[in-house]
Amino acid sequence: MPSIDEHGRPEPEPAAGEREMLLGYLEYHRATLEWKARGLDAAGLAVRVGRSTMTLAGLLKHMAFVEDHWFTWFLHDRPRPAPWDAVDWTARPDWEWETALTDAPDVVRAQWAESVSRSRVALEEALRGAGGVPDPLGALARRTWPSGEAPSIRWILVHMIEEYARHNGHADLLREAVDGSRGQ
């Protein structure tokens, strides 16, 4: 059982196996984004830094999309769930960033939490389905890139950790701009 830090984040076990380590760091980074957006109203979630258009609301909605993109659409080759299925991504490639500010804070938070929950289930399903192979993390996604290659579950997990880590750096700056809160 991982220990939980003062911000509610599960600390990955320092000597865990590869699967537990990757899942531990993904959960840690998910919890970090939740912490950075915790307790903020619409005005707080809409704060921007400098000339950037990035906001905490936008980060939450973007990461909800990214969760569904990789664990539902790519890993399992399933249709994109709502609201992503109705977006014209060619006409509005930044739709999630643009529309996040028109959603109520509880809606944005709930959407992110639902996408994370869906991702956890999809990932466990994929790992169970790959259980008979020597390296379940090496099992390939069902959707492929245009080159015909498919990323492994391991690649998707590492990519998701990288995606959260990168955006959590943005979240640090945004939260500090809102109310001076610091911490990583």
Secondary structure, DSSP 8 states (H G I E B T S, - for coil): ---B-TTS-B---TT--HHHHHHHHHHHHHHHHHHHHTT--HHHHT---TT----HHHHHHHHHHHHHIIIIIIHH-----TTGGG--TTT-TTHHHHHGGGS-HHHHHHHHHHHHHHHHHHHHHHHHHTTTSS-GGG-B-SS--TTS---BHHHHHHHHHHHHHHHHHHHHHHHHHHH-----
